[in-house]
């Protein structure tokens, strides 16, 4: 389900980890999740 949602919206940075630091990846994951939740409601 997560891959379908993220792939549909087009967050490729979440599917492929381009960031060198795990903190940056986690921040982009939080940002994408909040955008998905905001668009859902």
C-alpha positions, 0 to 999 in steps of 0.5 A, a space after each residue: 500500500 505504501 509503495 502504491 501511494 508514494 509511487 502514484 504521487 511521485 515521491 521518488 526520493 522516498 522509494 530510492 534513498 538518495 540522501 547520504 544521511 539517515 536524518 535527511 531521508 527521515 525528514 523527506 519521509 515525514 514531509 511526504 507523509 504529511 503531504 499525503 495526509 493533507 491531500 487525503 483529508 
